[in-house]
């Protein structure tokens, strides 16, 4: 989206300048990772770093189109994001669109995790939203046939492990 792109470009310029100072004059490499994280958040939805942002997110619009089309074709979908705040935005948007979903993050109890997974695998709701860390291990979500990584993590192996929640014995 134009405003999202403008915000990203402005932040990118400032981040490049700050990263160059860190590299040239010393500083924390963690700060550079933080700058990169902010750029990733702007790509997901600018509201993640600016609560006053009131325009669209191109990535969220694309997710809506993809999920709506997939649901119309009979798919059942597992959506992962690294950012739980983004998952809450997605859940709110899906609720507005009438798309019912399960939601899992690190605050979900082990009992609720198991119960939601069982209900999803039996066919209740067609979308399961999960943080990458909370849903990346210990779950069997064979009821899904599509996996979307909305806000992936730094480690591709963690993404693969999360995707493997679906690719299990019994998945149809």
C-alpha positions in Angstrom: 0.0 0.0 0.0 1.3 3.5 -0.8 1.3 4.8 2.8 2.9 1.6 4.1 5.6 1.8 1.4 6.3 5.4 2.3 6.6 4.5 6.0 8.9 1.6 5.2 11.1 3.8 3.0 11.4 6.4 5.7 12.2 3.9 8.4 14.7 2.1 6.1 16.7 5.3 5.5 16.9 6.0 9.3 17.8 2.4 10.0 20.6 2.4 7.4 22.0 5.5 9.0 21.8 4.1 12.5 23.3 0.7 11.4 26.2 2.5 9.7 27.0 4.3 12.9 26.9 1.1 14.9 29.2 -0.6 12.4 31.6 2.4 12.1 31.7 3.5 15.8 30.8 0.4 17.7 27.6 -0.6 19.3 25.3 -3.5 19.9 24.6 -5.9 17.0 21.3 -6.5 18.8 20.3 -3.0 17.9 20.8 -3.8 14.3 18.6 -6.9 14.7 16.0 -4.6 16.3 16.1 -2.3 13.3 15.5 -5.2 11.0 12.7 -6.5 13.2 11.0 -3.1 12.9 11.2 -3.2 9.1 9.6 -6.7 9.2 6.8 -5.4 11.4 6.1 -2.5 9.0 5.8 -5.1 6.2 3.3 -7.1 8.3 1.3 -4.1 9.3 2.6 -0.6 10.2 0.3 -0.4 13.2 2.7 -2.8 14.9 5.1 0.1 15.4 2.7 3.1 15.1 -0.6 2.7 16.8 -1.9 5.8 15.1 -1.4 4.2 11.6 -4.9 4.1 10.1 -4.3 2.9 6.5 -4.3 -0.6 5.0 -1.6 -3.2 5.1 -0.9 -4.7 1.7 0.2 -8.0 3.2 -3.0 -8.2 5.3 -5.1 -7.5 2.3 -3.3 -10.3 0.4 -3.8 -12.7 3.3 -7.6 -11.9 3.3 -7.8 -12.6 -0.4 -5.8 -15.8 -0.1 -7.7 -17.2 2.9 -11.1 -16.2 1.4 -10.3 -17.9 -1.8 -8.9 -21.0 -0.1 -11.9 -21.3 2.2 -14.2 -21.1 -0.9 -12.3 -24.0 -2.3 -12.8 -26.1 0.8 -9.3 -25.7 2.3 -8.5 -25.7 6.0 -5.8 -23.3 7.0 -3.1 -23.0 9.6 -1.7 -19.4 9.9 1.5 -18.8 11.8 3.1 -15.5 12.7 6.1 -14.6 14.9 4.2 -11.6 16.2 1.2 -12.3 18.5 0.1 -8.7 18.1 -0.2 -9.4 14.4 -2.2 -12.5 15.0 -4.6 -10.4 17.1 -5.0 -8.1 14.2 -5.6 -11.0 11.8 -8.1 -12.6 14.3 -10.0 -9.3 14.5 -10.1 -8.9 10.7 -11.2 -12.5 10.3 -14.0 -12.0 12.8 -15.1 -8.9 10.9 -15.2 -11.1 7.7 -17.2 -13.8 9.5 -14.2 -16.2 9.4 -14.2 -18.2 12.6 -10.8 -19.4 13.9 -9.0 -20.9 16.8 -6.2 -18.8 18.3 -3.1 -20.1 20.1 -0.2 -18.2 21.7 2.2 -18.7 24.5 -0.4 -17.8 27.1 -2.7 -20.6 26.1 -2.9 -23.4 28.6 -1.7 -26.9 27.7 -5.3 -28.2 28.2 -6.7 -25.5 25.9 -4.0 -26.2 23.3 -4.9 -29.8 23.1 -8.7 -29.2 23.1 -8.4 -26.6 20.3 -6.2 -28.9 18.2 -8.7 -31.8 18.7 -11.7 -29.7 17.8 -9.9 -28.3 14.7 -8.9 -31.8 13.6 -12.5 -32.9 13.9 -13.6 -30.1 11.5 -14.6 -27.2 13.8 -13.6 -23.9 12.2 -11.5 -23.8 9.0 -8.7 -21.5 10.3 -6.2 -22.0 13.1 -4.1 -19.0 14.1 -0.9 -19.7 16.0 2.2 -17.9 17.1 5.2 -19.6 15.7 6.8 -20.5 19.0 3.6 -21.7 20.7 2.5 -23.8 17.7 5.8 -24.8 16.4 6.1 -28.0 18.5 3.9 -30.4 20.4 0.8 -30.0 18.3 -0.8 -32.3 15.8 -2.9 -30.2 13.4 -3.6 -32.7 10.6 -7.0 -31.1 10.0 -5.3 -28.4 7.9 -4.2 -28.8 4.3 -2.7 -25.4 3.9 0.0 -23.6 6.0 0.7 -19.8 5.7 3.6 -18.2 7.5 2.5 -14.6 7.8 5.3 -13.3 9.9 8.1 -15.9 9.7 10.8 -16.2 12.3 14.6 -15.8 11.7 15.2 -19.5 11.7 13.9 -21.5 8.7 14.2 -24.7 10.7 11.6 -23.3 13.1 9.3 -22.6 10.2 9.7 -26.1 8.9 9.0 -27.5 12.3 5.8 -25.5 12.6 4.7 -26.5 9.1 5.3 -30.1 10.2 2.3 -29.7 12.6 0.2 -30.5 9.6 2.4 -33.0 7.8 1.8 -35.9 10.1 0.6 -39.5 9.9 -3.2 -39.3 9.5 -3.2 -36.1 7.5 -5.6 -36.4 4.5 
